[in-house]
Amino acid sequence: MGLHALSTQRALSSNERRELTIKWIGGLLALLVLLGGVAGLWRMATGLGATTALTDDIPWGIWIGFDFSLIAFSGAAFTMAGVVYILRRNTYQPALRPAVLTGLLGYTAVLVLLVLDLGRPDRFYHFILFWNAHSPLFEICWCILLYTVVLTVEVSPQVLEKLGHHKWAHRIHLAIVPVAIIAVTLSSLHQSTLGTLYLNMPHRLNALWFTPILPVLFLTSAVMTGLTMGALGYRAACAVTGQQMERRVFAGLARAAGWIAVFYLGIKVGDWIVRGQLPALFAFDYYSKLMWAELALIVGPALLLLLPKLRNDLRSQTAGLLLLAGGVLLNRFNATLFAQVQPNGAIYTPAAAEWLSTLGVIAAAMLAWLLAVRFLTVFEPQKRHAKAEGAPKAS
C-alpha cells in the first residue's frame, strides 16, 4: 500500500507540474495577444505610413515574411491528410488531428497578417468580385480561402464531438476522404504558386534563389515542413494532454522529413549546376553566406534525423526537426527580404508595431491551438488509449 500511494503521489505531482507549465505558457501567450491586438488596432486606425517602416522601395516586410513561413508550417495539414487518407498510412493517424488543427490556425493567422499588410484592408474581398486570372496572387488568394474552408470542415468533427453531436461528426467522417483529396489539391496548388510569384521579379531576387523551378522547391519544402510540424505537433499534443506518445509515429515522420530534406538539397544543388550558379555559392559574399546558413539548417537536421546512431534518439530527432523548421523559416525570409536586391541602398528595420502585431497574431494562433488540444478530442477515440509497445512517455 505504501509503494502504491507513493507512486500515485508522484503521478499527481507530475500532472500538477504539467498543468502549471501550461498555465504559464497560456498566460504569456495571452499577454502577447493583448499587446499585439493594441498594435494591430493602432495600425488599422492610423495606416501603414504611421506604423511601419515599409516604403515604395521595400514594400514587403516581416508581415509577408511570416505569412510565407506560416503557410509552409501550416503544410502539416495537407501533408498529414495525404499520408493518412491518400497513401493509407494509418500508422500515423494519431498525428493527424493535431496537424489539421495546426493548419487551420496557421492559415487563420496568415489571413489576419494579410489584412494588416494590405494598404486598403477594407477591400480585402476584391479578389472575389474582380477576377484577374493571369495573376499568381489571384490563384493564391482563392486557394487559401477555399483551403481554409476545407480545413474548417476537417476540424469540425472535433468540435461536434465535444458538443455531443456525434451523428453529425460521423457524417463528416464518412466524407473525409474526398474532403482530404480536395484539401491536398488546393494546398499543393498554392504552395507551389508561392514560388511562381517570385518568377515575376527576376531583377529583385538574387540568382542563388531565383530559378524557374521555384514552384517545385516551394512545394517540396512545404511537404518537408509539413512532416516536421506533423511530428512536432503530435509530440506537443501528447505533452499537453498527458497522452502516451507512440515513438514509431514520431520517429517515422521525422525520418520521412529527413529524406525529403535530402531530396530538396539534391534539387537545389542540381539547379545550381544546370544554371551555372555553383561558383556564386563559394563567393562568400553577403548572399552566399545567407545561403550557407540556410543550407546548414537543412544538412544538419538531415544528419540528425537519418544517421543510424542518432535517428532513434528522441532528443536528436526533436532537435533535428526544430532546426529543419528554422531552415525553412530562413528560406522564406531570404526569398522575401534578405536575398532581395534592394534599390538605392534602401534599408528596412521593422517598426515596433510590426513586431508587436506579428507576435500577437502568432501568439493568438498558438493559444487557440493550446486550448483546442486541451478541450477538444484531439486524438480520435480508437487511438486515445493506444500504447506503443515499449514506448516511453513523451518528455
Phi, psi and omega per residue, in radians:
M1 nan -0.695 -3.118
G2 -1.093 -0.766 3.134
L3 -1.138 -0.698 3.141
H4 -1.112 -0.745 3.130
A5 -1.133 -0.703 3.119
L6 -1.106 -0.738 3.113
S7 -1.085 -0.749 3.127
T8 -1.114 -0.710 3.135
Q9 -1.089 -0.718 3.128
R10 -1.133 -0.709 3.131
A11 -1.102 -0.759 3.121
L12 -1.118 -0.681 3.119
S13 -1.091 -0.715 3.105
S14 -1.120 -0.735 3.109
N15 -1.120 -0.676 3.130
E16 -1.133 -0.699 3.096
R17 -1.116 -0.716 3.106
R18 -1.089 -0.770 3.137
E19 -1.117 -0.702 3.138
L20 -1.141 -0.722 3.114
T21 -1.089 -0.755 3.130
I22 -1.085 -0.717 3.139
K23 -1.128 -0.724 3.117
W24 -1.125 -0.770 3.116
I25 -1.115 -0.772 3.116
G26 -1.070 -0.720 3.107
G27 -1.106 -0.751 3.115
L28 -1.109 -0.759 3.121
L29 -1.109 -0.707 3.129
A30 -1.098 -0.668 3.095
L31 -1.100 -0.759 3.115
L32 -1.130 -0.635 3.099
V33 -1.108 -0.741 3.129
L34 -1.080 -0.853 3.138
L35 -1.113 -0.734 3.129
G36 -1.146 -0.642 3.110
G37 -1.108 -0.725 3.096
V38 -1.097 -0.781 3.133
A39 -1.125 -0.687 3.127
G40 -1.137 -0.743 3.099
L41 -1.120 -0.672 3.096
W42 -1.095 -0.747 3.108
R43 -1.075 -0.755 -3.117
M44 -1.164 -0.554 -3.088
A45 -1.428 -0.560 -3.006
T46 -1.942 -0.214 3.090
G47 1.662 3.010 -3.090
L48 -1.189 -0.738 -3.040
G49 -1.064 -0.629 -3.076
A50 -1.458 -0.293 -2.991
T51 -2.107 -0.158 -3.083
T52 -2.249 2.951 3.047
A53 -1.769 0.269 -3.138
L54 -1.285 2.554 3.134
T55 -2.409 3.099 3.055
D56 -1.126 -0.559 3.109
D57 -1.301 -0.606 -3.137
I58 -2.197 1.449 -3.118
P59 -1.455 -0.246 3.127
W60 -1.816 2.197 3.122
G61 -2.131 -2.675 -3.065
I62 -1.235 -0.406 3.079
W63 -1.045 -0.823 3.122
I64 -1.205 -0.675 3.117
G65 -1.032 -0.803 3.123
F66 -1.276 -0.535 3.051
D67 -1.023 -0.899 -3.116
F68 -1.111 -0.620 3.127
S69 -1.216 -0.774 -3.134
L70 -1.121 -0.605 3.087
I71 -1.089 -0.721 3.095
A72 -1.134 -0.794 3.138
F73 -1.108 -0.616 3.133
S74 -1.250 -0.125 3.047
G75 -1.080 -0.141 3.061
A76 -0.977 -0.640 -3.064
A77 -1.171 -0.929 -3.078
F78 -1.248 -0.548 3.118
T79 -1.172 -0.840 -3.125
M80 -1.207 -0.610 3.069
A81 -1.105 -0.702 3.101
G82 -1.137 -0.720 -3.131
V83 -1.123 -0.799 -3.025
V84 -1.425 -0.841 -2.988
Y85 -1.583 -0.540 -3.090
I86 -1.703 -0.830 3.104
L87 -1.427 -0.176 3.081
R88 1.080 0.624 3.070
R89 -1.600 1.389 -3.043
N90 -1.161 -0.242 3.079
T91 -0.987 -0.571 -3.041
Y92 -1.659 0.233 3.106
Q93 -0.969 -0.684 -3.127
P94 -1.046 -0.467 -3.102
A95 -1.550 -0.045 -3.010
L96 -1.237 -0.926 -3.048
R97 -1.105 -0.766 3.046
P98 -1.034 -0.602 -3.140
A99 -1.217 -0.757 3.126
V100 -1.129 -0.688 3.078
L101 -1.092 -0.716 3.072
T102 -1.052 -0.751 -3.140
G103 -1.103 -0.816 -3.108
L104 -1.087 -0.831 -3.110
L105 -1.243 -0.552 3.065
G106 -1.130 -0.781 3.127
Y107 -1.206 -0.573 3.050
T108 -1.093 -0.742 3.082
A109 -1.095 -0.690 3.099
V110 -1.032 -0.793 -3.114
L111 -1.124 -0.679 3.123
V112 -1.158 -0.761 3.111
L113 -1.101 -0.638 3.103
L114 -1.124 -0.694 3.094
V115 -1.094 -0.714 3.093
L116 -1.100 -0.624 -3.059
D117 -1.408 -0.377 -3.104
L118 -1.179 2.342 3.072
G119 -1.134 -0.547 3.073
R120 -2.188 1.410 -3.085
P121 -1.108 -0.340 3.123
D122 -1.246 -0.154 -3.135
R123 -1.944 0.456 -3.078
F124 -1.073 -0.392 -3.072
Y125 -1.557 0.010 -2.998
H126 -1.107 -0.534 3.140
F127 -1.132 -0.399 3.111
I128 -1.294 -0.642 -3.065
L129 -1.588 -0.643 -3.051
F130 -2.008 1.771 -3.013
W131 -1.445 2.389 3.005
N132 -2.293 1.419 -2.995
A133 -1.143 -0.230 -3.133
H134 -1.534 -0.087 -3.082
S135 -1.694 2.298 3.037
P136 -1.045 -0.580 3.133
L137 -1.106 -0.553 3.124
F138 -1.091 -0.800 3.113
E139 -1.142 -0.738 -3.120
I140 -1.062 -0.800 -3.122
C141 -1.073 -0.805 -3.118
W142 -1.163 -0.739 -3.127
C143 -1.127 -0.721 3.132
I144 -1.133 -0.750 3.123
L145 -1.075 -0.878 -3.103
L146 -1.165 -0.682 -3.120
Y147 -1.168 -0.636 3.084
T148 -1.094 -0.684 3.081
V149 -1.099 -0.769 3.140
V150 -1.118 -0.703 3.104
L151 -1.102 -0.635 3.083
T152 -1.071 -0.707 3.095
V153 -1.122 -0.713 -3.125
E154 -1.151 -0.599 -3.124
V155 -1.429 -0.404 -3.018
S156 -0.973 -0.609 3.104
P157 -1.008 -0.581 3.120
Q158 -1.130 -0.721 3.130
V159 -1.213 -0.753 -3.122
L160 -1.119 -0.688 3.099
E161 -1.109 -0.682 3.127
K162 -1.143 -0.627 -3.131
L163 -1.454 -0.079 3.105
G164 1.554 0.135 3.135
H165 -1.587 1.206 -3.019
H166 -1.235 -0.522 3.124
K167 -1.123 -0.781 3.120
W168 -1.162 -0.677 3.088
A169 -1.067 -0.716 3.131
H170 -1.141 -0.687 3.128
R171 -1.096 -0.707 3.100
I172 -1.167 -0.642 3.087
H173 -1.045 -0.636 -3.126
L174 -1.126 -0.496 -3.113
A175 -1.773 0.193 -2.971
I176 -1.206 -0.540 -3.118
V177 -1.154 -0.902 3.070
P178 -1.078 -0.596 3.084
V179 -1.098 -0.727 3.130
A180 -1.140 -0.665 3.112
I181 -1.115 -0.748 3.076
I182 -1.071 -0.740 -3.125
A183 -1.087 -0.834 -3.133
V184 -1.092 -0.693 3.135
T185 -1.117 -0.868 -3.115
L186 -1.087 -0.766 -3.110
S187 -1.179 -0.715 3.109
S188 -1.064 -0.675 -3.134
L189 -1.085 -0.901 -3.037
H190 -1.417 -0.446 3.040
Q191 -1.083 -0.719 3.121
S192 -1.312 -0.611 -3.109
T193 -1.205 -0.400 3.013
L194 -1.038 -0.640 3.038
G195 -1.210 -0.662 3.100
T196 -1.038 -0.592 -3.129
L197 -0.972 -0.648 -3.108
Y198 -1.277 -0.332 3.132
L199 -1.165 -0.251 3.079
N200 -1.439 -0.075 -3.064
M201 -2.323 0.962 -3.117
P202 -1.098 -0.426 -3.120
H203 -1.408 -0.215 -3.065
R204 -1.815 -0.446 -3.055
L205 -1.781 2.274 -3.135
N206 -0.993 2.589 -3.012
A207 -1.122 -0.385 3.095
L208 -1.184 -0.395 3.126
W209 -1.856 -0.614 -3.094
F210 -1.317 2.190 3.135
T211 -2.750 2.592 3.082
P212 -1.073 -0.315 -3.126
I213 -1.698 0.366 3.086
L214 -0.948 -0.697 3.089
P215 -1.010 -0.680 3.122
V216 -1.172 -0.733 -3.138
L217 -1.134 -0.729 -3.138
F218 -1.147 -0.736 3.136
L219 -1.169 -0.749 -3.137
T220 -1.098 -0.780 3.133
S221 -1.171 -0.521 3.087
A222 -1.176 -0.701 3.079
V223 -1.121 -0.758 3.108
M224 -1.041 -0.788 3.137
T225 -1.216 -0.598 3.105
G226 -1.071 -0.769 3.077
L227 -1.118 -0.695 3.125
T228 -1.065 -0.897 -3.120
M229 -1.230 -0.509 3.054
G230 -1.072 -0.760 3.124
A231 -1.211 -0.810 -3.122
L232 -1.158 -0.691 3.117
G233 -1.115 -0.680 3.115
Y234 -1.124 -0.773 3.130
R235 -1.131 -0.738 3.133
A236 -1.108 -0.709 3.136
A237 -1.124 -0.683 3.092
C238 -1.121 -0.703 3.136
A239 -1.148 -0.696 -3.113
V240 -1.206 -0.719 -3.056
T241 -1.569 -0.236 -3.050
G242 1.403 0.157 3.113
Q243 -1.201 2.457 3.067
Q244 -1.244 2.223 -3.114
M245 -1.426 2.318 3.051
E246 -1.461 1.949 -3.045
R247 -1.078 -0.587 -3.107
R248 -1.146 -0.556 3.100
V249 -1.180 -0.904 -3.121
F250 -1.092 -0.828 -3.100
A251 -1.144 -0.678 3.139
G252 -1.116 -0.757 3.108
L253 -1.169 -0.675 3.131
A254 -1.109 -0.780 3.124
R255 -1.120 -0.717 3.124
A256 -1.079 -0.721 3.095
A257 -1.086 -0.670 3.111
G258 -1.115 -0.721 3.124
W259 -1.202 -0.656 3.076
I260 -1.135 -0.607 3.084
A261 -1.086 -0.733 3.095
V262 -1.098 -0.759 3.109
F263 -1.080 -0.743 3.122
Y264 -1.074 -0.769 3.106
L265 -1.095 -0.694 3.116
G266 -1.072 -0.709 3.113
I267 -1.116 -0.776 -3.105
K268 -1.102 -0.848 -3.110
V269 -1.131 -0.751 3.100
G270 -1.058 -0.673 3.116
D271 -1.129 -0.743 3.105
W272 -1.087 -0.693 3.142
I273 -1.132 -0.813 -3.123
V274 -1.105 -0.694 -3.088
R275 -1.526 -0.037 3.128
G276 1.262 0.463 -3.101
Q277 -1.753 0.037 -3.112
L278 -1.052 -0.692 3.090
P279 -1.041 -0.541 3.140
A280 -1.127 -0.452 3.129
L281 -1.191 -0.455 -3.105
F282 -1.825 0.307 3.072
A283 -1.316 -0.413 -3.134
F284 0.934 0.681 2.984
D285 -1.663 -2.946 -3.086
Y286 -0.988 -0.811 -3.057
Y287 -1.253 -0.704 -3.141
S288 -1.180 -0.593 3.085
K289 -1.138 -0.674 3.058
L290 -1.046 -0.773 -3.129
M291 -1.167 -0.676 3.101
W292 -1.092 -0.676 3.088
A293 -1.095 -0.715 3.122
E294 -1.132 -0.756 3.137
L295 -1.135 -0.656 3.136
A296 -1.080 -0.587 3.138
L297 -1.424 0.007 3.009
I298 -1.891 -0.790 -3.120
V299 -1.163 -0.818 -3.130
G300 -0.978 -0.918 3.101
P301 -1.055 -0.653 3.125
A302 -1.048 -0.680 3.104
L303 -1.170 -0.747 3.139
L304 -1.117 -0.577 -3.049
L305 -1.544 -0.322 -3.006
L306 -2.072 -0.402 3.138
L307 -1.119 2.320 -3.071
P308 -0.956 -0.613 -3.088
K309 -1.311 -0.302 -3.033
L310 -2.018 -0.429 -2.944
R311 -1.207 -0.258 3.107
N312 -1.782 0.061 3.122
D313 -1.616 2.179 -3.048
L314 -1.077 -0.702 -3.119
R315 -1.191 -0.729 3.112
S316 -1.121 -0.713 3.117
Q317 -1.101 -0.793 -3.127
T318 -1.131 -0.765 3.115
A319 -1.086 -0.731 3.124
G320 -1.088 -0.728 3.139
L321 -1.172 -0.719 3.119
L322 -1.122 -0.723 3.104
L323 -1.148 -0.662 3.121
L324 -1.114 -0.726 3.062
A325 -1.078 -0.687 3.084
G326 -1.122 -0.617 3.108
G327 -1.132 -0.713 3.105
V328 -1.208 -0.674 3.076
L329 -1.027 -0.792 3.122
L330 -1.142 -0.681 3.115
N331 -1.042 -0.781 -3.129
R332 -1.179 -0.661 3.115
F333 -1.279 -0.579 3.040
N334 -1.064 -0.841 -3.106
A335 -1.175 -0.554 -3.050
T336 -1.558 -0.637 -3.032
L337 -2.241 -1.114 -2.913
F338 -1.131 -0.642 -3.093
A339 -1.659 0.106 3.045
Q340 -1.343 2.351 3.091
V341 -1.403 1.846 -3.058
Q342 -1.436 2.331 -3.127
P343 -1.312 2.581 3.025
N344 0.993 0.503 3.129
G345 1.095 0.498 -3.102
A346 -1.113 2.480 -3.130
I347 -2.155 2.391 -3.126
Y348 -2.088 2.130 3.030
T349 -2.161 1.953 -3.050
P350 -0.969 2.440 3.107
A351 -1.342 2.838 -3.113
A352 -1.037 -0.670 -3.126
A353 -1.126 -0.590 3.098
E354 -1.142 -0.806 -3.133
W355 -1.143 -0.818 -3.082
L356 -1.120 -0.764 -3.139
S357 -1.158 -0.678 3.117
T358 -1.118 -0.858 3.126
L359 -1.088 -0.621 3.118
G360 -1.125 -0.744 3.137
V361 -1.159 -0.791 3.129
I362 -1.118 -0.733 3.114
A363 -1.099 -0.667 3.111
A364 -1.093 -0.729 3.108
A365 -1.125 -0.732 3.138
M366 -1.167 -0.697 3.125
L367 -1.149 -0.732 3.094
A368 -1.091 -0.701 3.101
W369 -1.095 -0.774 -3.129
L370 -1.067 -0.792 -3.129
L371 -1.174 -0.689 3.134
A372 -1.122 -0.734 3.112
V373 -1.122 -0.621 -3.127
R374 -1.218 -0.698 -2.916
F375 -1.990 -0.186 3.082
L376 -1.787 2.994 3.112
T377 -1.497 1.406 -3.019
V378 -1.348 -0.335 3.009
F379 -1.961 2.262 -3.104
E380 -1.061 2.545 -3.010
P381 -0.898 -0.728 -3.082
Q382 -1.230 -0.281 -3.140
K383 -1.803 -0.165 -2.936
R384 -1.072 -0.645 -3.084
H385 -1.890 0.225 -3.136
A386 -1.208 2.530 3.130
K387 -2.257 2.291 3.092
A388 -1.353 2.464 -3.088
E389 -1.157 2.111 3.097
G390 1.222 0.188 -3.096
A391 -1.452 2.205 3.083
P392 -1.299 2.777 3.110
K393 -1.197 2.605 3.122
A394 -1.114 2.411 3.120
S395 -1.835 nan nan
